[in-house]
Amino acid sequence: LPPAEVHRLRLQNVLEKAAGLTRYARDYDPEKMDHRELPAVDLLDFLCHPDRYTVEGKKVKREKLVYPVGNAPRTAVVGREVEESRRVKCFRRMSDPALRQFAPHALAARLDVLRAAEFRGTKTPLRNALIVFSGILEGALTREDGDRLWEQYQVPVFEQFLGIDGELLAWECEVHQGLHVCEEAAYFERGEEDRLLVSFLSNPRLPVLRLDTGLAGRITDEPCACGAAGSRVVDMRRRTARVGAEVQVRRAAVG
Ligand SMILES: [Zn+2]
């Protein structure tokens, strides 16, 4: 099937689930409607009324950590639950003594966890890479964040953009030119004024289409020098500081 048709079917599938199982899309007719006719979901409305968008009793499975280059070395993951292995272990906090004992070569942590750790002066020496989990709630990694983290850890920094339940939606490769979209998990669209909309394709708890992320960005289908196919989100940034502040206030309500 051509990629556009694959996207259409995936979005149709989400629309059917949303229409049948949530309050948010009960008025929509999946038989007749194209997802592009659906109004974008306002981020603050979504954060204020998460129950309208949620399928009760559904949970999101733990994913494997996607390591951006080759196989993961000994990697500590903080603030996100992923499948553990001999080399990949999850920790609750950066200050966990078990994390120091584990002596990771790479660290994968949420942006807010890293900012807080910097504030407290907690860090762990690394050899390979730092993966930063950004997201709809945390915002995108800014250039200032990237520079500071590089100074602190002295290893390459890779961004991974997560959905509301910690599912991977897009990831940065070693070329560092935008984030590769995880095509089975997310469909990104560029709205007016570079608004970035996202549809969750594989989250059984949140079948949400065209959620306004509060971020701006562009989407490109140009091939990446790393050789990975598919589209990339480039130049992702928080639209305004006000949206960022409001999201921080509301975020406690979801998840
Ligand atoms: Zn690439």
Boltz pocket constraint, residues with backbone or C-beta under 6 A from the ligand:
constraints:
  - pocket:
      binder: B
      contacts: [[A, 173], [A, 174], [A, 175], [A, 176], [A, 180], [A, 224], [A, 225], [A, 226], [A, 227], [A, 228]]
      max_distance: 6.0
